Amino acid sequence: MTAAIKENLKALEQLQELDIQIDQIKRKQKELPAQLKESKKQLVEAKNCLEKKVDGYSEVEKKYKQIVAALELNEDRKERAKKRTEGVQNNQQFQAVSKELDQLKKLEEGLQKQKSELQEGFETGKSEIEGLQAKANEAQSKYDDLHKNLSTQNQTLVGQISEVESQKKEYVSLVPAPFLSNYRRLRSRGVEVVLAPAVLGRCKGCHVMLPPQVFNQLHNASGVVNCPNCHRIIYLPEQEQAEDEKAVRAIFKEAKKNS
């Protein structure tokens, strides 16, 4: 491997480390909406419970007003019936007015009972609404605080990405076009770690044994060498190159002998 290729790979390795940093930051960004989604769900549930209770309370209030109006009407009818007793001229008329008054009295008792029950419902409903309103306010406050906090976090992450992108420019300029296009093509396919060392004749990216001709290309490399299986850019680690070459050649020799 030439010195130039070593420098190219070194620059590409630095570029890869920066891209991995960006990937990690972007993963953190994607996690932010999930946190806000759960808080939003709790807020919607709190508001729905409050709205449902308020609607029920409004219905009770409507019935209460109807009962009060019915009591007023009943009272008016009682007063008119009492006045008629002053002008009765015979027992039959008296019995008719008395019967009407009894009916109005029973109706009043029933209406008063309903009114009392509705008043109890008013007090209970009012207390429940106050409690649900407090929960809704708390959920809204938590949502607003979290939204603000996550927005701040996101801006920080955006700044980090921008900073790393600026660092990338330095290394992009040091990588020859064939290496760079090869690298970017693999990254676009979802390969996070594009560079993989070849150790003991195997690609450390996919752990598949490399053919002898590919191994030879690595030692005489003057350009990009790709793993024939996973297509990563492969290279021989400098510190292991001599030892690795000896071991691999022994493996290939033994394999040829047994074939």
BELLINPE-V295890 format. One record per residue. N is the residue number from 1. PHI is phi as a letter, one per 20 degrees, with the letter a starting at -180 (999 if undefined). Layout:
<<N;PHI> <N;PHI>>
This chain:
<<1;999> <2;f> <3;f> <4;f> <5;f> <6;g> <7;f> <8;f> <9;f> <10;f> <11;f> <12;f> <13;f> <14;f> <15;f> <16;f> <17;f> <18;f> <19;f> <20;f> <21;g> <22;f> <23;g> <24;f> <25;f> <26;f> <27;f> <28;f> <29;f> <30;f> <31;f> <32;f> <33;g> <34;f> <35;f> <36;f> <37;f> <38;f> <39;f> <40;f> <41;f> <42;f> <43;f> <44;f> <45;f> <46;f> <47;f> <48;f> <49;f> <50;f> <51;f> <52;f> <53;f> <54;f> <55;f> <56;f> <57;f> <58;f> <59;f> <60;f> <61;f> <62;f> <63;f> <64;f> <65;f> <66;f> <67;f> <68;f> <69;f> <70;f> <71;f> <72;f> <73;f> <74;f> <75;f> <76;f> <77;f> <78;f> <79;f> <80;f> <81;f> <82;f> <83;f> <84;f> <85;f> <86;f> <87;d> <88;f> <89;d> <90;b> <91;f> <92;f> <93;f> <94;f> <95;f> <96;f> <97;f> <98;f> <99;f> <100;f> <101;f> <102;f> <103;f> <104;f> <105;f> <106;f> <107;f> <108;f> <109;f> <110;f> <111;f> <112;f> <113;f> <114;f> <115;f> <116;f> <117;f> <118;f> <119;f> <120;f> <121;f> <122;g> <123;f> <124;f> <125;f> <126;f> <127;f> <128;f> <129;f> <130;f> <131;f> <132;f> <133;f> <134;f> <135;f> <136;f> <137;f> <138;f> <139;f> <140;f> <141;f> <142;f> <143;f> <144;f> <145;f> <146;f> <147;f> <148;f> <149;f> <150;f> <151;f> <152;f> <153;f> <154;f> <155;f> <156;f> <157;f> <158;f> <159;f> <160;f> <161;f> <162;f> <163;f> <164;f> <165;f> <166;f> <167;f> <168;f> <169;g> <170;f> <171;e> <172;g> <173;f> <174;e> <175;e> <176;f> <177;g> <178;f> <179;f> <180;f> <181;f> <182;f> <183;f> <184;f> <185;f> <186;f> <187;f> <188;f> <189;e> <190;n> <191;e> <192;f> <193;d> <194;e> <195;e> <196;c> <197;f> <198;d> <199;c> <200;l> <201;m> <202;d> <203;f> <204;f> <205;f> <206;d> <207;m> <208;e> <209;f> <210;e> <211;f> <212;g> <213;f> <214;f> <215;f> <216;f> <217;f> <218;f> <219;f> <220;d> <221;f> <222;c> <223;b> <224;f> <225;c> <226;d> <227;f> <228;f> <229;e> <230;d> <231;m> <232;f> <233;f> <234;d> <235;b> <236;e> <237;g> <238;g> <239;f> <240;d> <241;f> <242;f> <243;f> <244;f> <245;f> <246;f> <247;f> <248;f> <249;f> <250;f> <251;f> <252;f> <253;f> <254;f> <255;f> <256;f> <257;f> <258;e> <259;e>>
